[in-house]
Amino acid sequence: MIAKRRQTNEVVVGHVAIGGNNDISIQSMTNIPTKNVEGNVRQICELFECGCEIVRLAVTDLEGVKFFAEIRKILRAKDIPIPMVADVHFSPAIALNCLEVADKVRINAGNFSDKLMGPQSFSDDEFLVGKNKLQKSLGKFFRRAKDLKKSVRIGINHGSLAPRMVYKFGHTDVAMWESAKECLEMAWEVKFENIILSFKASDAKKMIAANRLACFKLDEMGKHYPIHLGVTESGSGDYARIKSAIGIGSLLVDGIGDTLRVSLTEDPGREIEVAKNILQGCGARRYGMEFIACPSCGRTSYDIQSVLGELKMQLGKLTGAKNLKIAVMGCMVNGPGEAEDADFAIIGSPNGTLSIYQNRNCIVKNVSWEETCKILTKVCQLKLDGA
């Protein structure tokens, strides 16, 4: 059973609202240095054309804040309104400056003030010193974000947890939650609520466990921050896509997730198509016409692969085709059942003819493929027209 989507607060990033009753939004990140202004502008324009709704750029030094602002100015002059997020590690000062120019700033709780290299064991007092240092830095940062009405993503990465967290809680989902909680305690103290949380790992199981634990703890507290989903460092090719689909998809089916990024070691634009497919595959958001098609077996008496390809091409020409769900079935075994879930279904007969079904009811029986295509195109258009 698919869970209802977890209710979250609405947090606005630029003109995009995340959480609440808003669509789950798709993000990506440029993969070149921010000082390459022209290259970043080009990449962001390409991402925007692909359907990316929020873009993130790495800001590694104070000079990078100026480049970020320049990129934003050029994009706005080109009428590209995509919200821009500054991605900051290791430096509260850079994060603070980025609030002035970015729609959102992403910080890493593990390295905001803690050093990732150094002592690997900590007394209770040393642990507390680290916590106090983090919260002091965060207090100034959150107060400024509140004044500017900017949003912040508190990012928890399994691979960059503060050493004191690992010492106390291990490399676990508990450590990831405790890391987030330290940040949230300071946000609560200064009454800053424009927060999005992420719990990422390169291991899909660890990423799933951390998000489930965090959402359980947050809901217990009555805190409903939006969640950004992603399997970080997933790699490239089919394996990366499958791993991302497992991690992100499992949580979407749980009802968890308000925005997402599929992290691929590929051209950033390729992340958008995968994200759309995951969202549509989970029934979380529709981006295009959906086809259900059986793999075929010895009972299939027609060329199902060719028919499927032709239907995609023909029906894709219809206005509003993305709202259609079509089942292409080889025989009667599962055909009528899938017809109930689809707008229309075509089902093969032993003699090689095809029949068209709607809601388990046969509306056209035993016709050729050519006639099937013509009739199905017509009835689909009538449905889209509201007839």
C-alpha positions in Angstrom: 0.0 0.0 0.0 1.3 3.4 -1.0 1.5 5.8 2.0 -0.1 9.3 1.9 2.5 12.0 1.4 3.9 13.2 4.6 2.6 16.6 5.5 5.3 19.3 5.6 5.6 23.0 6.0 5.9 25.1 2.8 9.3 26.7 2.3 9.8 29.1 -0.6 13.0 29.1 -2.7 12.9 31.9 -5.1 9.6 31.4 -6.9 9.4 27.7 -6.2 7.5 26.5 -3.1 8.7 23.2 -1.6 6.6 21.1 0.7 3.0 21.6 1.7 0.7 20.6 -1.2 3.2 21.6 -3.9 4.5 19.2 -6.5 7.8 17.5 -5.6 10.4 19.6 -7.3 13.5 18.5 -9.3 16.9 19.9 -8.6 20.4 19.6 -10.2 23.8 21.1 -9.7 26.4 22.5 -12.1 29.6 20.6 -12.3 32.2 23.3 -13.1 33.9 25.9 -10.9 31.7 28.9 -10.1 34.4 31.3 -11.4 33.6 29.9 -14.9 30.7 32.3 -15.3 30.0 31.7 -18.9 30.1 27.9 -18.5 27.7 28.0 -15.5 25.2 30.2 -17.3 25.3 27.8 -20.3 24.7 24.8 -18.0 21.9 26.4 -16.1 20.1 27.4 -19.2 20.4 23.9 -20.5 19.1 22.5 -17.2 16.2 24.9 -17.2 15.2 23.8 -20.7 15.4 20.2 -19.5 12.9 20.9 -16.7 15.2 21.5 -13.8 13.3 23.7 -11.2 16.1 24.6 -8.8 19.8 24.7 -9.4 22.8 24.6 -7.0 26.3 25.9 -7.5 29.4 25.2 -5.3 30.8 28.3 -3.6 34.2 27.5 -2.3 35.6 31.0 -1.3 34.5 34.6 -0.8 35.4 35.5 -4.4 33.0 32.8 -5.5 30.1 34.8 -3.9 30.7 37.5 -6.5 30.8 35.0 -9.3 27.5 33.5 -8.0 25.9 37.0 -8.0 27.2 37.7 -11.6 25.8 34.4 -12.9 22.4 35.2 -11.3 22.4 38.7 -12.8 23.1 37.3 -16.3 20.4 34.6 -16.0 17.8 37.1 -14.9 18.7 39.3 -17.9 18.0 36.3 -20.0 14.7 35.8 -18.3 15.7 32.5 -16.7 14.0 32.7 -13.3 15.3 29.4 -11.9 16.0 29.6 -8.1 19.7 29.4 -7.3 21.2 27.7 -4.3 24.7 28.2 -2.9 26.4 25.0 -1.8 28.8 25.8 1.0 31.2 23.6 3.0 33.7 24.3 5.8 33.1 28.0 6.1 30.4 29.9 8.1 31.7 33.1 6.7 31.1 32.1 3.1 27.7 30.7 4.0 26.8 34.0 5.7 27.8 36.0 2.6 25.9 33.7 0.3 22.7 34.6 2.0 22.9 38.0 0.4 22.9 36.7 -3.1 21.3 33.2 -3.1 17.7 32.1 -2.9 18.8 29.3 -0.6 22.0 28.3 1.1 22.9 24.6 1.6 25.2 23.9 4.5 26.8 20.7 5.7 26.2 20.1 9.4 29.2 17.9 9.6 31.8 20.4 8.5 30.1 23.8 9.2 32.4 24.3 12.1 33.8 20.9 12.9 37.0 19.8 11.3 36.9 16.4 9.5 40.5 15.7 10.1 42.1 15.6 13.6 41.1 13.8 16.8 39.0 10.7 16.4 38.1 10.3 20.1 36.3 12.8 22.4 35.5 13.2 26.0 32.1 14.4 27.0 33.5 17.9 27.5 35.2 17.9 24.1 32.0 16.8 22.5 30.1 19.6 24.1 32.7 22.2 23.1 32.2 21.1 19.5 28.5 21.3 19.8 28.6 24.8 21.3 31.0 26.0 18.6 28.6 24.7 15.9 25.6 26.3 17.5 27.3 29.6 18.0 28.2 29.8 14.3 24.7 28.7 13.3 23.0 31.2 15.5 24.5 34.1 13.6 23.8 32.4 10.3 20.2 31.6 11.0 19.5 35.1 12.4 20.7 36.6 9.1 18.7 34.1 7.1 15.6 35.0 9.1 16.2 38.7 8.5 16.6 38.2 4.8 13.7 35.7 4.6 16.0 33.2 2.9 15.7 29.4 3.2 18.4 27.0 4.3 19.0 23.4 3.6 20.7 21.6 6.4 22.5 18.7 4.7 23.5 15.6 6.6 25.9 13.4 4.6 26.9 10.0 5.8 30.3 10.4 4.4 31.1 13.8 6.1 29.7 13.4 9.6 31.7 15.3 12.2 34.2 13.0 13.8 32.8 13.6 17.3 29.4 12.4 16.0 30.9 9.2 14.6 32.8 8.6 17.8 29.7 8.9 19.9 27.1 7.3 17.6 29.0 5.4 14.9 28.5 5.7 11.2 24.8 5.2 11.7 21.4 6.7 10.9 21.3 7.8 14.6 24.5 9.8 14.1 22.9 11.5 11.1 19.7 12.4 13.0 21.7 13.7 16.0 23.8 15.9 13.7 20.6 17.4 12.3 19.1 17.9 15.8 22.1 19.9 16.9 21.4 22.4 14.1 17.7 22.4 14.6 18.1 23.2 18.3 19.7 26.5 17.4 17.2 27.2 14.7 14.4 26.8 17.2 16.2 29.1 19.7 16.3 31.9 17.2 12.8 31.0 15.8 14.1 30.3 12.2 11.8 27.9 10.3 12.6 28.2 6.6 14.4 24.9 6.7 14.7 22.0 4.4 16.5 18.8 5.6 18.4 16.2 3.7 19.9 12.9 4.8 22.1 11.5 2.1 24.5 8.5 1.7 26.0 6.6 -1.2 24.5 3.4 0.2 20.8 3.4 -0.6 19.8 1.4 2.5 21.6 3.8 4.8 20.0 6.8 3.1 16.5 5.2 3.4 17.1 4.3 7.1 18.3 7.8 8.0 15.3 9.5 6.3 12.8 7.2 7.9 14.3 7.8 11.4 14.5 11.5 10.9 10.9 11.9 9.8 9.7 9.7 12.6 11.6 11.8 15.2 10.5 15.1 13.5 6.8 14.0 13.4 7.0 13.0 17.1 8.2 16.6 17.9 5.5 18.1 15.7 8.1 19.5 13.3 7.3 19.1 9.7 10.3 20.3 7.6 10.4 19.5 3.9 12.8 16.7 3.0 15.3 16.8 0.1 16.0 13.3 -1.3 19.0 11.9 -3.0 21.5 9.0 -3.1 24.8 10.9 -3.2 27.7 9.7 -5.3 25.6 7.1 -7.0 27.9 6.9 -10.0 27.0 6.6 -13.6 25.1 4.5 -16.1 22.4 2.0 -15.3 23.7 1.1 -11.9 23.5 4.7 -10.7 20.0 5.1 -12.0 18.8 1.9 -10.4 20.4 2.7 -7.0 18.9 6.2 -7.1 15.5 4.8 -8.0 15.7 2.3 -5.1 16.7 5.0 -2.6 14.5 7.9 -3.7 11.6 5.7 -4.9 11.4 3.7 -1.6 10.9 6.9 0.3 8.5 8.4 -2.1 6.3 5.3 -1.7 6.6 5.9 2.0 5.2 9.4 1.5 8.5 11.0 2.3 10.1 13.6 0.0 9.4 17.2 -1.2 12.2 17.8 -3.6 15.0 15.6 -5.0 18.2 15.4 -6.9 19.5 12.4 -8.8 23.3 12.6 -8.5 25.0 11.2 -11.6 28.7 11.4 -12.7 27.4 12.5 -16.1 26.2 15.7 -17.8 23.9 17.4 -15.3 21.0 17.5 -17.8 20.8 13.7 -17.6 19.8 13.9 -14.0 16.5 15.5 -14.9 15.2 12.8 -17.1 16.0 10.2 -14.4 14.3 12.3 -11.7 11.2 12.6 -13.8 11.0 8.9 -14.5 11.4 8.1 -10.8 8.6 10.5 -9.9 6.3 9.2 -12.5 7.2 5.6 -11.8 6.2 6.1 -8.1 3.0 7.9 -9.1 4.3 11.1 -7.4 4.1 13.4 -10.4 3.3 12.9 -14.1 5.6 14.3 -16.8 4.5 12.3 -19.9 2.3 9.7 -21.4 2.6 6.4 -19.5 2.6 3.0 -21.1 2.1 -0.3 -19.4 3.4 -3.1 -21.6 3.9 -6.7 -21.0 7.3 -8.3 -21.8 5.5 -10.8 -24.1 5.7 -14.6 -24.1 4.6 -17.6 -26.1 1.0 -16.5 -25.8 1.6 -13.2 -27.7 0.5 -13.4 -31.3 1.5 -10.0 -32.6 4.6 -7.9 -32.8 4.2 -6.1 -29.4 7.5 -4.2 -29.6 6.7 -2.6 -33.0 3.1 -1.8 -31.9 4.3 -0.2 -28.7 6.8 1.9 -30.6 4.2 3.0 -33.1 1.7 3.9 -30.4 4.2 6.0 -28.6 4.9 8.0 -31.7 1.3 8.4 -32.8 -0.3 9.1 -29.5 2.5 11.4 -28.5 1.4 13.8 -31.2 -1.9 14.4 -29.4 -2.5 17.6 -27.5 -2.4 16.8 -23.8 -1.0 13.3 -24.4 1.1 13.4 -21.2 -2.2 12.8 -19.3 -2.8 9.4 -21.0 -2.1 6.0 -19.5 -2.1 3.2 -22.1 -1.7 -0.5 -21.5 -0.3 -2.7 -24.4 -0.9 -6.3 -23.4 -0.1 -9.5 -25.2 -3.1 -11.6 -24.1 -6.0 -11.9 -21.7 -4.0 -13.1 -18.7 -3.4 -9.7 -17.3 -4.9 -7.6 -20.0 -8.4 -6.8 -18.6 -7.0 -6.1 -15.1 -4.5 -3.6 -16.5 -7.2 -2.1 -18.7 -9.0 -1.1 -15.5 -6.0 1.0 -14.3 -5.3 2.6 -17.7 -7.3 5.0 -19.8 -7.3 2.4 -22.6 -5.8 -0.9 -23.3 -5.1 -3.0 -26.3 -5.1 -6.8 -25.9 -4.0 -9.4 -28.3 -6.1 -12.4 -29.4 -4.7 -15.9 -30.4 -5.6 -15.1 -34.1 -3.3 -12.1 -34.1 -6.0 -9.4 -34.0 -6.3 -6.8 -31.3 -9.1 -5.5 -29.1 -9.5 -2.1 -27.4 -10.7 -2.0 -23.8 -11.8 0.8 -21.5 -12.4 0.0 -17.8 -12.4 -3.7 -18.4 -15.1 -3.2 -21.1 -14.2 -4.2 -24.7 -15.2 -1.3 -26.9 -13.6 -2.6 -30.2 -13.1 -6.3 -30.9 -10.7 -8.2 -33.1 -9.4 -5.6 -35.5 -6.1 -5.3 -37.4 -3.2 -3.3 -36.0 -3.7 -0.5 -38.5 -7.4 -0.1 -37.5 -6.4 -0.4 -33.8 -4.0 2.6 -34.1 -6.6 4.7 -35.9 -9.4 4.0 -33.5 -7.2 4.3 -30.4 -5.9 7.7 -31.6 -9.5 8.9 -32.1 -10.9 7.7 -28.7 -7.8 9.1 -26.9 -8.3 12.5 -28.5 -12.0 12.4 -27.6 -11.1 11.7 -24.0 -8.5 14.5 -23.9 -11.1 16.8 -25.3 -13.5 15.9 -22.5 -16.0 14.3 -24.9 
